[in-house]
Amino acid sequence: MKIKFGGADTRSIKMLNSFPHGLFINELINNRDEKIHRFLCKNYLENGAALFGRESSDEMNDFRKVVGSALDNVSDENIAGIIQYYVQRLRNYGHIESLSQARIKQARIVCVDVPRTDVCKFYEGKTISVEDAFNKLKWFQTLTPEEYGREISNKVFDIPPFYQFCRCRLEGIIPGVFDNYKKQKPKIKAETVWDLLADIDKKLSSQDIVQMPQSEFEEVLNQMFRASDMLTNNPYPRAKLERQIGEILLAKGRNEEAIKHLDKAMSTNPKVGVKKLLYKLKAK
């Protein structure tokens, strides 16, 4: 894939060209379609179309037309999130490459004020190895869009952005230069959804669901509901979690509740793998 433009953000466009199979945009569309990448680059990296809360419905409709009918039933807000996630990844990846070329060893994760979720608060101020980030980036570039999409939906990396509307970025740390970051307001400690998911996974893997005491089961179930609410901007892990909720409810014989959550998983991500199961349950 070779996208050629002049303009303000040639570094990000150059970064896109380093993904030979095309960069993952969204699982609902054809990520290998060059005209989609060309549209995004021209409008958001060359011409600087509005982003981060200033998008117009006309801009979202233009994107719908480019991708065909794939996003006809997706809201303007979610389409804006898809575009922002794409643009912000390219910008951050381009910056990682620049930091590596400048032989800067460490970078700090910096958040902007809006949006500022618990995920951002958790990562704010954390330092990462530029070499490690650059190596992860080189690995990303070997993946197909489908492989890449699965990786970023199933794993948490220290490279921002962390979710669709995340605007976290990296700031190189130069030894010997006064660091005024410490003068900023302290990080607010909060339980992130990723902490919650880790706790849920630990509890579910420690014992058989069928044999789990009802009080413990309800506690875990409520944690899963809370985690799902916290994943509104992360459709892929949310769909996976909703599928898991449906499956453990089935194990407890609560089929009607299970169907509701399996339906929710399906609507969040049609490829979550519950279609056949739903068909069997609804056919009974």
Backbone as JSON, one array per atom type, in Angstrom:
{
  "sequence": "MKIKFGGADTRSIKMLNSFPHGLFINELINNRDEKIHRFLCKNYLENGAALFGRESSDEMNDFRKVVGSALDNVSDENIAGIIQYYVQRLRNYGHIESLSQARIKQARIVCVDVPRTDVCKFYEGKTISVEDAFNKLKWFQTLTPEEYGREISNKVFDIPPFYQFCRCRLEGIIPGVFDNYKKQKPKIKAETVWDLLADIDKKLSSQDIVQMPQSEFEEVLNQMFRASDMLTNNPYPRAKLERQIGEILLAKGRNEEAIKHLDKAMSTNPKVGVKKLLYKLKAK",
  "N": [[0.85, -1.18, 0.0], [0.64, 2.16, -0.94], [0.35, 5.36, -0.05], [0.27, 8.6, -1.14], [0.79, 11.86, -0.29], [1.14, 15.38, 0.19], [1.54, 17.91, 2.66], [0.56, 18.51, 6.13], [0.94, 16.33, 7.92], [2.87, 14.35, 7.11], [4.51, 12.47, 8.24], [2.86, 10.65, 9.6], [1.43, 9.61, 7.45], [3.5, 8.39, 6.07], [4.06, 6.45, 7.94], [1.75, 4.85, 7.74], [2.23, 3.7, 5.25], [4.12, 1.85, 5.91], [2.85, -0.37, 6.7], [2.41, -3.13, 5.11], [0.18, -4.72, 4.44], [-1.92, -3.11, 4.91], [-3.38, -0.97, 7.37], [-5.25, -1.89, 10.23], [-8.59, -0.79, 10.51], [-11.36, -1.07, 11.18], [-13.38, -3.83, 12.12], [-15.72, -4.15, 10.69], [-15.44, -3.24, 8.15], [-13.7, -3.26, 4.92], [-10.49, -3.56, 5.43], [-8.35, -3.57, 3.76], [-8.84, -2.0, 1.63], [-7.7, 0.43, -0.42], [-8.81, 2.88, -1.1], [-10.28, 3.67, 1.09], [-8.34, 4.14, 3.05], [-7.02, 6.15, 1.7], [-8.95, 8.15, 1.68], [-9.18, 8.7, 4.46], [-6.58, 9.56, 5.04], [-6.32, 11.8, 3.35], [-8.34, 13.53, 4.29], [-7.97, 13.71, 7.09], [-5.27, 13.66, 7.76], [-3.91, 15.07, 5.84], [-5.57, 17.33, 5.1], [-6.54, 18.04, 7.55], [-9.13, 17.67, 8.78], [-11.89, 18.22, 11.06], [-11.59, 16.89, 14.33], [-12.01, 14.96, 17.38], [-14.47, 15.56, 18.84], [-15.46, 17.62, 17.33], [-16.54, 16.89, 14.98], [-18.58, 16.79, 12.05], [-21.92, 15.79, 11.0], [-22.04, 15.54, 8.27], [-19.41, 14.93, 7.57], [-19.2, 12.4, 8.71], [-21.08, 11.03, 7.2], [-19.87, 11.17, 4.71], [-17.79, 9.41, 5.11], [-19.23, 7.05, 5.5], [-20.18, 6.66, 2.91], [-17.85, 6.11, 1.51], [-17.07, 3.62, 2.53], [-19.04, 1.99, 1.64], [-21.96, 0.15, 2.38], [-21.39, -0.73, 4.87], [-21.29, 0.63, 7.32], [-23.76, 1.75, 7.7], [-25.65, 1.46, 9.73], [-24.38, 2.36, 11.94], [-23.74, 4.69, 14.5], [-23.13, 8.29, 14.31], [-21.39, 9.09, 16.35], [-19.98, 6.72, 17.01], [-18.75, 6.21, 14.57], [-17.09, 8.42, 14.41], [-15.43, 7.72, 16.51], [-14.15, 5.46, 15.44], [-12.67, 6.63, 13.36], [-11.07, 8.46, 14.8], [-9.56, 6.71, 16.37], [-8.04, 5.41, 14.46], [-6.57, 7.57, 13.3], [-5.22, 8.59, 15.56], [-3.66, 6.42, 16.33], [-1.9, 6.2, 14.13], [-0.57, 8.66, 14.35], [0.68, 8.41, 16.87], [2.25, 6.13, 16.44], [3.94, 7.06, 14.43], [5.31, 8.94, 15.93], [6.65, 7.34, 17.75], [8.49, 6.11, 16.07], [10.0, 8.37, 15.37], [11.07, 9.06, 17.87], [12.65, 6.82, 18.29], [14.49, 7.05, 16.2], [15.77, 9.33, 17.04], [17.18, 8.33, 19.1], [16.21, 8.31, 21.68], [15.65, 7.0, 24.82], [13.57, 6.54, 26.68], [10.04, 7.11, 27.11], [7.21, 9.02, 28.14], [3.82, 8.44, 29.05], [1.31, 10.6, 28.24], [-1.64, 12.32, 29.07], [-4.53, 13.99, 27.75], [-6.93, 16.46, 28.77], [-9.63, 15.89, 28.06], [-11.1, 13.21, 26.33], [-10.91, 11.8, 29.65], [-10.55, 9.06, 30.97], [-10.81, 6.31, 33.35], [-8.98, 4.48, 32.41], [-7.09, 6.1, 31.11], [-6.19, 7.57, 33.31], [-4.97, 5.56, 34.73], [-2.74, 4.92, 33.17], [-1.44, 7.33, 32.92], [1.5, 9.23, 33.1], [3.11, 7.02, 33.25], [6.19, 5.48, 32.39], [7.74, 4.21, 29.46], [9.75, 1.92, 27.57], [11.34, 3.11, 24.75], [12.6, 1.57, 22.84], [11.38, -0.95, 23.23], [8.74, -0.27, 22.57], [9.1, 0.46, 19.9], [9.91, -1.98, 18.81], [7.58, -3.47, 19.2], [5.94, -2.07, 17.48], [7.19, -2.64, 15.0], [6.59, -5.32, 14.91], [3.78, -5.21, 14.78], [3.58, -4.31, 12.18], [4.05, -6.52, 10.65], [1.78, -7.98, 10.69], [-1.4, -9.07, 9.37], [-4.32, -7.01, 8.65], [-6.49, -8.27, 9.91], [-5.29, -9.97, 11.81], [-3.96, -8.06, 13.33], [-6.15, -6.59, 14.31], [-7.31, -8.47, 16.02], [-5.27, -8.73, 17.91], [-5.09, -6.15, 19.14], [-7.55, -6.04, 20.28], [-7.69, -8.09, 22.09], [-5.53, -7.9, 23.79], [-3.67, -5.82, 26.07], [-1.63, -3.18, 25.41], [1.26, -1.13, 26.14], [1.29, 1.02, 24.53], [-0.14, 3.96, 23.56], [-2.96, 4.98, 21.43], [-5.38, 3.76, 23.85], [-7.99, 3.0, 23.56], [-10.98, 3.63, 21.59], [-11.67, 6.46, 21.75], [-9.5, 7.51, 22.98], [-6.96, 9.87, 23.7], [-4.4, 9.82, 24.53], [-0.87, 10.3, 24.45], [2.65, 10.01, 23.57], [5.56, 11.21, 25.2], [8.8, 12.12, 24.74], [11.55, 11.46, 26.94], [14.23, 13.33, 27.86], [17.41, 12.9, 29.0], [18.88, 14.89, 31.57], [17.51, 17.19, 30.96], [15.36, 19.54, 32.42], [12.57, 18.32, 34.08], [9.36, 19.14, 34.03], [7.12, 17.76, 34.54], [6.51, 16.73, 37.03], [5.44, 18.83, 38.36], [2.86, 19.0, 37.65], [-0.64, 18.22, 38.3], [-1.17, 15.53, 40.63], [-1.41, 12.06, 39.72], [-4.58, 10.52, 39.59], [-5.53, 7.84, 41.42], [-7.22, 4.95, 40.42], [-9.42, 2.18, 40.07], [-9.1, 0.4, 37.16], [-10.85, -0.75, 34.21], [-9.41, -2.84, 33.23], [-8.06, -3.84, 35.41], [-10.28, -4.8, 36.77], [-11.24, -6.76, 35.0], [-9.13, -8.57, 35.12], [-9.34, -9.46, 37.74], [-11.85, -10.68, 37.64], [-11.33, -12.75, 35.81], [-9.5, -14.23, 37.29], [-11.11, -15.17, 39.39], [-13.04, -16.69, 38.02], [-11.52, -18.68, 36.87], [-10.62, -20.11, 38.97], [-12.37, -21.93, 40.03], [-15.04, -24.34, 39.4], [-17.8, -23.22, 37.56], [-20.41, -24.23, 37.82], [-20.36, -25.4, 40.34], [-19.86, -23.26, 41.94], [-20.6, -21.3, 44.78], [-23.76, -19.63, 45.22], [-23.75, -16.97, 46.17], [-21.12, -16.1, 45.66], [-21.12, -16.4, 42.92], [-23.01, -14.45, 42.11], [-21.69, -12.18, 42.91], [-19.42, -12.13, 41.22], [-20.76, -11.98, 38.78], [-22.0, -9.47, 38.95], [-19.72, -7.9, 38.94], [-18.9, -8.36, 36.35], [-20.97, -7.19, 34.91], [-20.52, -4.53, 35.61], [-18.0, -4.13, 34.5], [-18.6, -4.42, 31.79], [-20.16, -2.14, 31.36], [-18.16, -0.27, 31.6], [-16.77, -0.62, 29.32], [-17.76, 0.66, 27.08], [-16.59, 2.1, 25.01], [-14.94, 0.28, 23.91], [-15.55, -1.94, 21.85], [-14.78, -4.61, 21.07], [-13.45, -6.13, 23.22], [-15.65, -5.84, 24.91], [-17.74, -7.23, 23.65], [-16.7, -9.8, 23.8], [-16.7, -10.14, 26.57], [-19.46, -9.97, 27.11], [-20.3, -12.25, 25.83], [-19.06, -14.14, 27.47], [-20.46, -13.67, 29.84], [-23.0, -14.56, 29.04], [-22.43, -17.27, 28.65], [-21.71, -18.23, 31.22], [-24.08, -17.84, 32.54], [-25.68, -19.62, 31.18], [-24.48, -21.97, 32.05], [-25.42, -22.01, 34.61], [-28.04, -22.54, 34.2], [-29.72, -20.43, 33.56], [-31.2, -19.58, 31.15], [-32.79, -17.66, 29.71], [-31.84, -15.17, 30.56], [-29.26, -15.51, 29.69], [-29.51, -15.53, 26.89], [-30.14, -12.86, 26.37], [-27.73, -11.56, 26.93], [-26.0, -12.82, 25.17], [-27.14, -12.0, 22.8], [-26.54, -9.3, 23.03], [-23.78, -9.41, 22.88], [-23.51, -10.27, 20.26], [-24.64, -8.1, 18.82], [-22.84, -6.14, 19.46], [-20.43, -7.04, 18.43], [-20.5, -8.7, 15.58], [-18.9, -10.85, 14.9], [-18.25, -12.3, 17.13], [-18.71, -14.9, 17.73], [-21.09, -16.27, 18.53], [-23.31, -16.88, 17.09], [-24.3, -19.42, 16.14], [-24.83, -20.68, 18.56], [-26.8, -19.0, 19.65], [-28.8, -19.41, 17.78], [-29.48, -22.1, 18.26], [-30.38, -21.95, 20.91], [-32.59, -20.24, 20.7], [-34.19, -21.72, 19.1], [-35.26, -23.65, 20.64]],
  "CA": [[0.0, 0.0, 0.0], [1.4, 3.4, -1.01], [-0.46, 6.56, -0.03], [1.15, 9.74, -1.35], [0.22, 13.19, -0.12], [1.98, 16.36, 0.86], [0.72, 18.39, 3.77], [1.07, 18.73, 7.47], [1.26, 15.14, 8.72], [3.46, 13.35, 6.22], [5.11, 11.4, 9.05], [1.83, 9.64, 9.85], [1.15, 8.95, 6.17], [4.63, 7.51, 5.84], [3.89, 5.31, 8.85], [0.74, 3.97, 7.14], [2.84, 2.96, 4.14], [4.98, 0.8, 6.44], [2.0, -1.53, 6.93], [2.24, -3.64, 3.74], [-1.15, -5.3, 4.21], [-2.93, -2.13, 5.29], [-3.59, -0.86, 8.81], [-6.6, -2.18, 10.7], [-9.45, 0.36, 10.79], [-12.5, -1.59, 11.93], [-13.68, -5.17, 11.61], [-16.91, -4.15, 9.86], [-15.14, -2.76, 6.8], [-12.58, -3.88, 4.22], [-9.31, -2.83, 5.87], [-7.35, -3.59, 2.69], [-9.31, -1.12, 0.55], [-6.84, 1.62, -0.42], [-9.57, 4.13, -1.21], [-10.69, 4.05, 2.44], [-7.15, 4.73, 3.67], [-6.75, 7.4, 0.99], [-9.93, 9.11, 2.17], [-8.82, 9.09, 5.82], [-5.34, 10.33, 4.99], [-6.55, 13.09, 2.71], [-9.2, 14.38, 5.09], [-7.59, 13.88, 8.49], [-3.84, 13.83, 7.93], [-3.46, 16.13, 4.92], [-6.4, 18.54, 5.17], [-6.81, 18.37, 8.95], [-10.56, 17.76, 9.1], [-12.15, 18.32, 12.5], [-11.58, 15.66, 15.13], [-12.11, 15.08, 18.83], [-15.66, 16.24, 19.32], [-15.9, 18.71, 16.45], [-16.89, 16.3, 13.7], [-19.94, 17.07, 11.58], [-22.63, 14.63, 10.44], [-21.67, 15.44, 6.85], [-18.14, 14.21, 7.5], [-19.45, 11.0, 9.01], [-21.78, 10.48, 6.04], [-18.87, 11.0, 3.65], [-17.06, 8.17, 5.4], [-20.16, 5.96, 5.23], [-20.24, 6.46, 1.45], [-16.59, 5.52, 1.06], [-16.98, 2.21, 2.94], [-20.21, 1.27, 1.14], [-23.08, 0.07, 3.32], [-20.94, -1.44, 6.08], [-21.5, 1.42, 8.53], [-25.03, 2.47, 7.6], [-26.39, 1.39, 10.99], [-23.48, 2.78, 13.01], [-24.0, 6.09, 14.84], [-22.08, 9.27, 14.03], [-20.43, 9.07, 17.45], [-19.11, 5.55, 16.88], [-17.92, 6.38, 13.38], [-16.05, 9.36, 14.82], [-14.49, 6.96, 17.32], [-13.37, 4.62, 14.52], [-11.73, 7.51, 12.66], [-10.12, 8.98, 15.78], [-8.67, 5.63, 16.78], [-7.14, 5.21, 13.32], [-5.67, 8.72, 13.18], [-4.38, 8.71, 16.75], [-2.65, 5.35, 16.27], [-0.87, 6.57, 13.15], [0.24, 9.75, 14.9], [1.54, 7.9, 17.95], [3.24, 5.22, 15.86], [4.94, 7.9, 13.77], [6.11, 9.58, 16.96], [7.54, 6.3, 18.28], [9.58, 5.97, 15.11], [10.85, 9.55, 15.51], [11.82, 8.93, 19.14], [13.67, 5.79, 18.09], [15.53, 7.63, 15.33], [16.5, 10.31, 17.84], [17.88, 7.55, 20.12], [15.65, 8.57, 23.0], [15.47, 5.68, 25.42], [12.32, 6.41, 27.4], [8.96, 8.05, 26.82], [6.17, 9.04, 29.16], [2.45, 8.51, 28.56], [0.7, 11.87, 28.63], [-3.06, 12.38, 28.77], [-5.17, 15.3, 27.63], [-8.0, 16.57, 29.76], [-10.91, 15.32, 27.62], [-11.68, 12.48, 27.46], [-9.93, 11.37, 30.64], [-11.21, 7.94, 31.61], [-9.99, 5.59, 34.33], [-7.86, 3.86, 31.68], [-6.08, 7.16, 30.93], [-5.63, 7.89, 34.63], [-4.1, 4.45, 35.13], [-1.49, 4.95, 32.4], [-0.85, 8.67, 32.93], [2.79, 9.37, 33.77], [3.91, 5.79, 33.16], [7.27, 5.53, 31.4], [7.93, 2.98, 28.69], [10.97, 1.84, 26.78], [11.12, 3.44, 23.34], [13.04, 0.41, 22.07], [10.33, -1.96, 23.3], [7.59, 0.22, 21.8], [9.45, 0.41, 18.48], [9.9, -3.39, 18.42], [6.17, -3.86, 19.09], [5.47, -1.45, 16.24], [7.71, -3.43, 13.87], [5.81, -6.56, 14.89], [2.46, -4.85, 14.25], [3.66, -4.11, 10.73], [4.11, -7.82, 9.97], [0.48, -8.63, 10.81], [-2.5, -8.67, 8.49], [-5.29, -6.22, 9.4], [-7.32, -9.14, 10.74], [-4.46, -10.38, 12.94], [-3.73, -6.86, 14.14], [-7.39, -6.28, 15.0], [-7.47, -9.41, 17.13], [-4.26, -8.44, 18.93], [-5.39, -4.95, 19.93], [-8.81, -6.22, 21.01], [-7.54, -9.12, 23.12], [-4.4, -7.64, 24.67], [-3.44, -4.44, 26.44], [-0.25, -2.78, 25.19], [1.59, 0.15, 26.76], [1.37, 2.03, 23.48], [-1.44, 4.6, 23.32], [-4.18, 5.11, 22.24], [-5.79, 2.52, 24.49], [-9.37, 2.7, 23.17], [-11.37, 4.43, 20.43], [-11.65, 7.9, 21.94], [-8.32, 7.87, 23.77], [-6.06, 10.84, 23.08], [-3.09, 9.74, 25.18], [0.26, 10.35, 23.52], [3.95, 9.75, 24.18], [6.45, 12.36, 25.3], [10.16, 11.64, 24.97], [12.25, 11.93, 28.13], [15.62, 13.62, 27.5], [18.22, 12.98, 30.22], [19.54, 16.16, 31.83], [16.59, 18.3, 30.73], [14.46, 19.68, 33.56], [11.27, 17.67, 33.87], [8.32, 19.86, 34.76], [5.92, 16.93, 34.67], [6.22, 16.53, 38.45], [4.71, 19.99, 38.86], [1.47, 18.86, 37.28], [-1.44, 17.61, 39.36], [-0.85, 14.11, 40.78], [-2.31, 11.1, 39.08], [-5.68, 10.02, 40.41], [-5.54, 6.38, 41.39], [-8.57, 4.4, 40.29], [-9.48, 0.84, 39.5], [-9.44, 0.44, 35.75], [-11.6, -1.9, 33.75], [-8.47, -3.94, 33.0], [-7.9, -4.45, 36.74], [-11.52, -5.51, 37.06], [-11.27, -7.97, 34.16], [-8.12, -9.51, 35.64], [-9.91, -10.04, 38.96], [-12.92, -11.57, 37.19], [-10.71, -13.93, 35.2], [-8.91, -15.01, 38.37], [-12.18, -15.83, 40.14], [-13.72, -17.68, 37.19], [-10.62, -19.78, 36.56], [-10.22, -20.79, 40.21], [-13.3, -23.0, 40.39], [-16.09, -24.7, 38.45], [-18.95, -22.3, 37.65], [-21.6, -24.95, 38.29], [-20.21, -25.65, 41.77], [-19.6, -22.0, 42.65], [-21.71, -20.86, 45.64], [-24.57, -18.61, 44.58], [-23.34, -15.62, 46.58], [-19.89, -15.79, 44.93], [-21.48, -16.26, 41.52], [-23.66, -13.16, 41.93], [-20.66, -11.15, 43.07], [-18.66, -12.1, 39.97], [-21.67, -11.54, 37.73], [-22.14, -8.02, 39.09], [-18.46, -7.32, 38.49], [-18.89, -8.44, 34.89], [-21.89, -6.15, 34.43], [-19.86, -3.24, 35.78], [-16.92, -4.06, 33.51], [-19.22, -4.2, 30.48], [-20.53, -0.72, 31.29], [-16.93, 0.52, 31.48], [-16.15, -0.91, 28.02], [-18.63, 1.17, 26.01], [-15.75, 2.57, 23.91], [-14.09, -0.84, 23.49], [-16.54, -2.94, 21.45], [-14.3, -5.98, 20.9], [-13.44, -6.83, 24.52], [-16.99, -5.83, 25.51], [-18.47, -8.34, 23.06], [-16.14, -11.03, 24.37], [-17.17, -10.22, 27.95], [-20.89, -10.28, 27.08], [-20.39, -13.68, 25.48], [-18.69, -14.88, 28.67], [-21.6, -13.56, 30.76], [-24.02, -15.47, 28.55], [-22.01, -18.67, 28.82], [-21.77, -18.66, 32.62], [-25.5, -17.9, 32.88], [-26.14, -20.91, 30.65], [-23.98, -23.03, 32.94], [-26.27, -22.0, 35.79], [-29.4, -22.83, 33.79], [-30.49, -19.19, 33.43], [-31.14, -19.45, 29.7], [-33.39, -16.43, 29.2], [-30.87, -14.1, 30.81], [-28.09, -15.78, 28.85], [-29.82, -15.11, 25.52], [-30.06, -11.4, 26.31], [-26.32, -11.15, 26.89], [-25.44, -13.32, 23.92], [-27.63, -11.06, 21.78], [-25.78, -8.07, 23.2], [-22.45, -9.69, 22.34], [-23.67, -10.34, 18.8], [-24.88, -6.77, 18.28], [-21.63, -5.36, 19.67], [-19.44, -7.55, 17.48], [-21.13, -9.84, 14.9], [-17.96, -11.96, 14.73], [-17.83, -12.75, 18.44], [-18.79, -16.37, 17.75], [-22.25, -16.78, 19.28], [-24.44, -16.99, 16.17], [-24.85, -20.78, 16.15], [-25.34, -20.94, 19.9], [-28.05, -18.26, 19.76], [-29.8, -20.07, 16.94], [-29.92, -23.31, 18.97], [-31.14, -21.57, 22.11], [-33.86, -19.63, 20.32], [-34.99, -22.72, 18.42], [-35.86, -24.55, 21.63]],
  "C": [[0.88, 1.23, 0.0], [0.45, 4.58, -1.13], [0.47, 7.74, -0.14], [0.38, 11.03, -1.24], [1.32, 14.11, 0.39], [1.26, 16.72, 2.13], [1.38, 18.26, 5.12], [1.55, 17.46, 8.18], [1.81, 14.03, 7.84], [4.09, 12.2, 7.0], [4.11, 10.28, 9.3], [1.48, 8.89, 8.58], [2.27, 7.99, 5.81], [4.52, 6.26, 6.72], [2.86, 4.33, 8.28], [1.35, 3.11, 6.05], [3.77, 1.84, 4.63], [4.18, -0.45, 6.83], [1.65, -2.14, 5.56], [0.87, -4.21, 3.43], [-2.27, -4.3, 4.47], [-3.14, -2.13, 6.79], [-5.04, -1.14, 9.16], [-7.35, -0.89, 11.01], [-10.6, -0.09, 11.67], [-12.91, -2.91, 11.3], [-14.9, -5.21, 10.69], [-16.62, -3.77, 8.4], [-13.96, -3.51, 6.2], [-11.31, -3.08, 4.51], [-8.22, -2.77, 4.81], [-7.7, -2.66, 1.52], [-8.53, 0.2, 0.59], [-7.64, 2.91, -0.48], [-10.06, 4.61, 0.16], [-9.52, 4.73, 3.15], [-6.84, 6.08, 3.02], [-7.68, 8.5, 1.47], [-9.53, 9.62, 3.56], [-7.56, 9.95, 5.84], [-5.57, 11.73, 4.43], [-7.31, 14.04, 3.63], [-8.64, 14.67, 6.48], [-6.09, 14.03, 8.72], [-3.27, 14.9, 7.0], [-4.24, 17.42, 5.13], [-6.78, 18.93, 6.59], [-8.27, 18.57, 9.26], [-10.76, 17.7, 10.61], [-12.16, 16.94, 13.15], [-11.82, 16.0, 16.59], [-13.26, 15.97, 19.27], [-16.17, 17.34, 18.42], [-16.33, 18.19, 15.08], [-18.33, 16.65, 13.33], [-20.58, 15.8, 11.06], [-22.29, 14.45, 8.98], [-20.36, 14.68, 6.67], [-18.33, 12.71, 7.76], [-20.17, 10.31, 7.84], [-20.84, 10.28, 4.87], [-18.1, 9.7, 3.86], [-17.95, 6.96, 5.14], [-20.19, 5.63, 3.74], [-18.99, 5.75, 0.96], [-16.53, 4.02, 1.37], [-18.16, 1.39, 2.43], [-21.3, 1.27, 2.19], [-22.68, -0.49, 4.68], [-21.25, -0.69, 7.37], [-22.82, 2.17, 8.54], [-25.79, 2.5, 8.93], [-25.54, 1.78, 12.2], [-23.66, 4.27, 13.25], [-22.84, 6.99, 14.45], [-20.99, 9.23, 15.09], [-19.46, 7.91, 17.32], [-18.23, 5.62, 15.64], [-16.78, 7.35, 13.68], [-14.99, 8.64, 15.65], [-13.59, 6.09, 16.47], [-12.28, 5.46, 13.84], [-10.66, 8.02, 13.61], [-9.09, 7.93, 16.18], [-7.63, 5.36, 15.7], [-6.1, 6.32, 13.27], [-4.7, 8.8, 14.35], [-3.32, 7.62, 16.79], [-1.54, 5.71, 15.31], [0.03, 7.66, 13.7], [1.19, 9.25, 15.98], [2.6, 6.96, 17.42], [4.34, 6.0, 15.15], [5.87, 8.55, 14.78], [7.09, 8.58, 17.58], [8.75, 6.13, 17.36], [10.54, 7.15, 15.21], [11.69, 9.49, 16.78], [12.94, 7.91, 19.0], [14.82, 6.32, 17.26], [16.39, 8.64, 16.08], [17.27, 9.66, 18.99], [17.46, 7.94, 21.54], [15.23, 7.24, 23.6], [14.12, 5.48, 26.1], [11.32, 7.47, 26.97], [7.92, 7.93, 27.91], [4.81, 9.13, 28.49], [1.79, 9.76, 29.13], [-0.75, 11.88, 28.19], [-3.48, 13.83, 28.5], [-6.39, 15.3, 28.54], [-9.29, 15.88, 29.35], [-10.67, 14.48, 26.38], [-10.57, 12.04, 28.41], [-10.57, 10.27, 31.47], [-10.29, 7.3, 32.65], [-8.8, 4.91, 33.66], [-6.74, 4.88, 31.51], [-5.4, 7.47, 32.25], [-4.65, 6.8, 35.08], [-2.74, 4.55, 34.44], [-0.76, 6.29, 32.48], [0.45, 8.7, 33.72], [3.67, 8.15, 33.7], [4.98, 5.94, 32.11], [7.42, 4.18, 30.73], [9.25, 3.07, 27.95], [10.64, 2.13, 25.32], [11.53, 2.26, 22.46], [11.97, -0.68, 22.05], [9.12, -1.55, 22.47], [7.87, 0.13, 20.3], [9.44, -1.04, 17.98], [8.46, -3.91, 18.29], [5.58, -3.31, 17.8], [5.94, -2.23, 15.02], [6.97, -4.76, 13.76], [4.42, -6.3, 14.34], [2.49, -4.81, 12.73], [3.75, -5.42, 9.95], [2.75, -8.51, 9.94], [-0.48, -8.19, 9.71], [-3.45, -7.79, 9.3], [-6.14, -7.06, 10.35], [-6.55, -9.59, 11.99], [-4.24, -9.21, 13.9], [-4.97, -6.51, 14.95], [-7.62, -7.18, 16.19], [-6.49, -9.1, 18.26], [-4.65, -7.23, 19.78], [-6.7, -5.07, 20.68], [-8.66, -7.18, 22.17], [-6.43, -8.84, 24.12], [-4.3, -6.14, 24.94], [-1.96, -4.15, 26.25], [0.0, -1.43, 25.84], [1.7, 1.27, 25.75], [-0.01, 2.66, 23.29], [-1.67, 4.79, 21.83], [-4.67, 3.75, 22.73], [-7.22, 2.11, 24.15], [-9.78, 3.75, 22.14], [-11.22, 5.93, 20.62], [-10.45, 8.39, 22.74], [-7.42, 8.83, 22.99], [-4.7, 10.86, 23.77], [-1.99, 9.71, 24.11], [1.55, 10.06, 24.28], [4.82, 11.0, 24.13], [7.84, 11.84, 25.62], [10.79, 12.26, 26.2], [13.73, 12.09, 27.77], [16.43, 13.77, 28.78], [18.89, 14.35, 30.36], [18.68, 17.38, 31.6], [15.59, 18.35, 31.87], [13.08, 19.14, 33.21], [10.22, 18.39, 34.7], [7.05, 19.04, 34.94], [5.52, 16.76, 36.13], [5.41, 17.68, 39.03], [3.22, 19.92, 38.52], [0.7, 18.18, 38.4], [-1.17, 16.11, 39.43], [-1.89, 13.22, 40.11], [-3.37, 10.62, 40.07], [-5.7, 8.5, 40.3], [-6.97, 5.87, 41.33], [-8.47, 3.0, 39.71], [-9.9, 0.95, 38.04], [-10.25, -0.8, 35.39], [-10.69, -3.11, 33.56], [-8.15, -4.63, 34.33], [-9.1, -5.33, 37.07], [-11.6, -6.81, 36.28], [-10.28, -9.01, 34.66], [-8.65, -10.21, 36.89], [-11.02, -11.04, 38.62], [-12.34, -12.87, 36.65], [-10.11, -14.84, 36.28], [-9.98, -15.8, 39.13], [-12.83, -16.93, 39.32], [-12.84, -18.9, 36.91], [-10.25, -20.61, 37.79], [-11.16, -21.93, 40.6], [-14.36, -23.2, 39.31], [-17.3, -23.79, 38.66], [-20.17, -23.0, 38.24], [-21.55, -25.15, 39.8], [-20.0, -24.39, 42.59], [-20.81, -21.62, 43.5], [-22.45, -19.68, 45.02], [-24.13, -17.2, 44.94], [-22.08, -15.18, 45.83], [-20.2, -15.56, 43.45], [-22.09, -14.89, 41.25], [-22.66, -12.01, 42.04], [-19.85, -10.99, 41.78], [-19.51, -11.56, 38.83], [-21.84, -10.02, 37.77], [-20.87, -7.29, 38.67], [-18.41, -7.29, 36.96], [-19.83, -7.41, 34.28], [-21.22, -4.78, 34.5], [-18.74, -3.06, 34.75], [-17.47, -3.78, 32.12], [-19.61, -2.74, 30.3], [-19.31, 0.17, 31.1], [-16.28, 0.34, 30.12], [-16.97, -0.37, 26.84], [-17.83, 1.66, 24.81], [-14.8, 1.5, 23.4], [-14.98, -2.0, 23.06], [-16.04, -4.37, 21.4], [-14.17, -6.7, 22.24], [-14.81, -6.85, 25.18], [-17.82, -7.0, 24.96], [-18.0, -9.67, 23.64], [-16.64, -11.23, 25.8], [-18.65, -10.58, 28.0], [-21.12, -11.74, 26.71], [-20.09, -14.54, 26.72], [-19.81, -14.84, 29.7], [-22.7, -14.54, 30.35], [-23.69, -16.92, 28.82], [-22.09, -19.11, 30.28], [-23.23, -18.69, 33.11], [-26.12, -19.19, 32.36], [-25.72, -22.06, 31.57], [-24.81, -23.13, 34.21], [-27.74, -22.25, 35.46], [-30.28, -21.61, 33.63], [-30.51, -18.77, 31.95], [-31.69, -18.13, 29.16], [-32.45, -15.23, 29.39], [-29.66, -14.26, 29.89], [-28.32, -15.28, 27.43], [-29.7, -13.61, 25.38], [-28.61, -10.94, 26.18], [-25.61, -11.67, 25.64], [-25.89, -12.45, 22.75], [-26.83, -9.76, 21.82], [-24.37, -8.23, 22.64], [-22.48, -9.66, 20.81], [-23.84, -8.95, 18.19], [-23.65, -5.87, 18.43], [-20.54, -5.75, 18.68], [-19.98, -8.8, 16.82], [-20.22, -11.05, 14.76], [-17.49, -12.54, 16.06], [-17.98, -14.26, 18.62], [-19.95, -16.95, 18.53], [-23.45, -17.07, 18.38], [-25.1, -18.36, 16.23], [-25.49, -21.1, 17.5], [-26.7, -20.23, 20.09], [-29.15, -18.93, 18.97], [-30.36, -21.32, 17.64], [-30.8, -22.96, 20.17], [-32.51, -21.04, 21.75], [-34.78, -20.63, 19.62], [-35.68, -23.67, 19.39], [-37.27, -24.13, 21.99]]
}
